[in-house]
Each structure stands twice: as structure tokens, then as C-alpha cells.
Amino acid sequence: MVEKELLMYFIAYNAARWMICKAAGTSGADPMRISFKGALQELRNWEGQLNHPRTTQQDKRKLIAELYRGIALKTVPLRPNRKEPRCLKRRPKPYQLLTEHRSTMKETKHRSKYRVKAA
């Protein structure tokens, strides 16, 4: 069942990417600049109208064309040389660890030489 669930996620991801490429092709936009999350939000907004039982095939084609236009408008800014390095956010603090209850804990003077080991 886990394999089936993962397969469905891959199918949904590829379907969303296909819609993005189709929208980029109709509008002349770069598919790599169209927001994936924006495309999913746009699809969820149009889902009710597309699945309405009284919608004819001609109306569905018009709605899908509008959906593609909406997807093409959801772009992200161009971000060349974008890097997101992984680092430790917490810096070691020059304080001792709280190992006892606050009321009984006494601070030990270390003349600013106390350093916490990095996690």
C-alpha cells in the first residue's frame, strides 16, 4: 500500500508539472519560472467549476484555457546563483547548562571561559 501511495504522489506531481508546461507553452513563459505551489492553488480554485455536472465540454475547454492563463501568471522571481547552505543555527552560548532546579541552581563564575559544546 505504501508503494501505491508513493506512486499516486508521483503521478499527481507529474500531472501538475505537465499542466505547468502546458500553461507555459500557451503563454510563452518559462516553465521553470512558474510556481508549483501557485499552480496547485490555481487548480484547487478552479476544481469546483471544472467538476460541476452541468458544465459542457465546450465550457470545460474555456475553463481549462482560463486555468492555464492563471497558472502562467503565477511566476517566481529569477534567482540566479541561489544557494541555501545547511548550517547550525544555534551558536554556543557562554553560559552553563541548567542542570538543577532554578531555585537551587547557583551560577559558577568561569570568567567568560565557559563554552558550550556545539550540538
PyMOL commands that set and color helices and strands:
alter all, ss='L'
color gray80, all
select helices_A, chain A and resi 2-27+31-33+36-50+57-73
alter helices_A, ss='H'
color red, helices_A
deselect
rebuild
show_as cartoon
